[in-house]
Amino acid sequence: MLTITEMKAIDWPAVAAIYREGIATGEATFEVAPPPTWEEWQCRKVPGCSVVVRLQGEIVGWAALSPVSARPVYAGVAEVSLYVAERVRGCGVGSALLADLIQRSERHGLWTLQAVIFPENRASLRLHLKHGFRLVGTRERLGRMAEGPQRGRWRDVVLLERRSQVVGVE
């Protein structure tokens, strides 16, 4: 059984380990390493919108929202990060995380979620589309990979967004 709870400082080692697994694939992020500390990581997140999922008490995934801008007009817009441990990918963990994160985002007054995904990461694209995200477009050669199996390669990213049907509809 999966249990989803708000992420705490004590969860950071497991969160960072799962993040490193995703980074190592070369298909999850331009980042080369997780931030060195919980404090550095969480100060860049939307408060109350970072979660972990446990399977039989062990953290097997996490999701978090980051503000897309400091400008007040974009206060209700956040970017999704979602990572699942390799050993449980394809078992519904990501879907449970994203559903929970969407509900939390709306409780925190967010009206738009965006996701930036490498086009080769088909599983992540399918997951987001399943949860009501729509394809906005492809941003070509947005960044160059600094490390890992894709080192030196320019990468496109697919931009998806989900507009809340609850927040900001007036």
ZIZI-V190807 format. One record per backbone hydrogen bond with DSSP energy under -1.0 kcal/mol. NH is the residue of the N-H (numbers start at 0). CO is the residue of the C=O. If there is no record, write none. Layout:
[[NH	CO] [NH	CO]]
This chain:
[[2	53] [4	51] [6	49] [10	7] [11	8] [14	10] [15	11] [16	12] [17	13] [18	14] [19	15] [20	16] [21	17] [22	18] [23	19] [25	22] [40	36] [41	37] [42	38] [43	40] [44	41] [45	64] [48	45] [50	62] [51	4] [52	60] [53	2] [54	57] [57	54] [59	52] [61	82] [62	50] [63	80] [64	48] [65	78] [67	76] [73	70] [74	71] [76	73] [77	111] [78	65] [79	113] [80	63] [82	61] [84	59] [87	84] [88	85] [90	87] [95	91] [96	92] [97	93] [98	94] [99	95] [100	96] [101	97] [102	98] [103	99] [104	100] [105	101] [106	102] [107	103] [108	105] [109	104] [110	75] [111	75] [112	161] [113	77] [114	159] [116	157] [120	117] [121	119] [124	120] [125	121] [126	122] [127	123] [128	124] [129	125] [130	126] [131	128] [132	127] [133	160] [135	158] [136	158] [138	156] [141	154] [142	154] [144	152] [150	147] [151	144] [152	149] [154	142] [156	138] [157	116] [158	136] [159	114] [160	133] [161	112] [163	110]]
